[in-house]
Amino acid sequence: MSNITELREMSDEQLEATSKEAAQTLFRLRFQSQSERLNTPSEIMKNRRTIARIKTIQTQRQTATAK
């Protein structure tokens, strides 16, 4: 999906939208994996990592503004 430099260049609103989109995709992939076979099972892990990266960047920005 997005690499870390692209995510760091995004604004807070863009990060939030990307996070919501990745969460919805992850939900659909999980649902699909339970009901049928996935074509690319690695997509679940990729979405989880993207969400984690976004949350990390958001936390870093919050702590930077708090200091």
Backbone torsions as a table, in degrees:
resi	resn	phi	psi	omega
1	MET	NA	-96.9	-179.2
2	SER	-116.1	143.0	175.1
3	ASN	-88.8	174.0	-170.8
4	ILE	-66.6	-34.5	179.8
5	THR	-68.3	-37.0	177.0
6	GLU	-65.4	-39.5	179.9
7	LEU	-67.7	-38.7	179.9
8	ARG	-66.6	-28.3	179.9
9	GLU	-78.6	-14.2	-178.5
10	MET	-74.9	153.7	174.3
11	SER	-78.6	172.2	-179.7
12	ASP	-61.9	-39.0	-179.7
13	GLU	-67.2	-40.1	178.6
14	GLN	-66.6	-38.9	177.2
15	LEU	-62.6	-41.6	179.9
16	GLU	-64.1	-42.4	179.0
17	ALA	-66.0	-40.8	178.4
18	THR	-65.4	-38.2	178.6
19	SER	-64.0	-44.1	178.5
20	LYS	-63.9	-41.4	179.4
21	GLU	-64.1	-42.9	179.4
22	ALA	-66.5	-36.9	178.7
23	ALA	-66.4	-41.1	177.7
24	GLN	-65.6	-40.6	177.7
25	THR	-63.9	-42.0	178.5
26	LEU	-62.1	-41.7	178.1
27	PHE	-60.3	-47.2	-180.0
28	ARG	-62.9	-40.7	179.7
29	LEU	-66.1	-40.6	177.7
30	ARG	-64.4	-43.0	178.6
31	PHE	-62.7	-43.2	-179.7
32	GLN	-66.5	-36.3	-178.9
33	SER	-68.5	-28.9	178.3
34	GLN	-80.0	-31.6	-175.7
35	SER	-92.6	-29.1	-179.8
36	GLU	-152.9	179.1	-178.7
37	ARG	-83.0	136.9	177.3
38	LEU	-83.2	145.6	175.2
39	ASN	-72.6	-39.2	-179.9
40	THR	-131.1	92.3	-179.1
41	PRO	-63.9	-21.3	-179.5
42	SER	-70.3	-14.2	179.0
43	GLU	-62.4	-32.3	178.5
44	ILE	-62.6	-47.0	-179.6
45	MET	-65.3	-39.3	179.4
46	LYS	-62.4	-42.2	179.2
47	ASN	-67.6	-39.5	177.9
48	ARG	-61.9	-41.0	179.3
49	ARG	-68.1	-38.4	177.8
50	THR	-62.5	-44.4	178.7
51	ILE	-62.0	-42.7	179.3
52	ALA	-63.8	-41.1	178.2
53	ARG	-62.6	-43.4	-180.0
54	ILE	-63.3	-44.5	179.4
55	LYS	-63.9	-36.3	177.5
56	THR	-64.1	-45.1	179.2
57	ILE	-63.6	-42.4	178.9
58	GLN	-62.7	-41.4	178.7
59	THR	-65.5	-41.8	178.3
60	GLN	-61.7	-40.7	178.4
61	ARG	-67.5	-38.2	178.9
62	GLN	-66.0	-42.4	179.7
63	THR	-70.5	-30.2	177.6
64	ALA	-69.0	-37.4	178.8
65	THR	-77.6	-24.9	-179.9
66	ALA	-74.1	-27.2	-178.1
67	LYS	-82.4	NA	NA
